Amino acid sequence: MKKVIIIGGGISGLSAGIYAQKAGFQSIIYEKHHISGGECTEWDR
């Protein structure tokens, strides 16, 4: 099985990981923060 490394656990990185696994790859996502989601984790008004 081929591996894919994804840098960044924002919405795009998480989506890329899902699509990579659906295509038969093993995906590994690296995120520097303790929670994934990027800009989608917080909403300030």
C-alpha positions as CSV (number, residue, x, y, z in Angstrom):
1,M,0.0,0.0,0.0
2,K,1.4,3.4,-1.0
3,K,1.5,6.1,1.7
4,V,0.6,9.8,1.4
5,I,1.8,12.4,3.9
6,I,-0.3,15.5,4.3
7,I,1.0,18.6,6.1
8,G,-1.8,20.5,7.8
9,G,-4.9,19.3,9.5
10,G,-7.3,22.0,8.3
11,I,-10.4,21.3,6.3
12,S,-8.4,20.8,3.1
13,G,-5.9,18.5,4.7
14,L,-8.6,16.4,6.3
15,S,-10.5,16.2,3.0
16,A,-7.3,15.2,1.2
17,G,-6.8,12.4,3.7
18,I,-10.3,11.1,3.2
19,Y,-10.0,11.1,-0.6
20,A,-6.5,9.5,-0.4
21,Q,-7.9,6.6,1.7
22,K,-10.9,6.2,-0.6
23,A,-8.4,5.9,-3.5
24,G,-6.5,3.1,-1.7
25,F,-3.6,5.1,-0.1
26,Q,-2.6,5.1,3.5
27,S,-2.7,8.7,4.6
28,I,-0.9,10.3,7.5
29,I,-1.9,13.9,8.5
30,Y,0.5,16.1,10.5
31,E,-0.9,19.1,12.4
32,K,1.2,21.4,14.6
33,H,-1.7,22.3,16.9
34,H,-3.4,20.0,19.4
35,I,-6.7,20.1,17.5
36,S,-7.4,19.6,13.9
37,G,-9.7,21.7,11.7
38,G,-7.7,24.8,11.1
39,E,-9.8,28.0,10.8
40,C,-13.0,25.9,11.2
41,T,-12.4,25.3,14.9
42,E,-13.3,28.7,16.1
43,W,-15.9,31.4,15.3
44,D,-15.5,34.9,16.7
45,R,-18.1,37.6,16.3
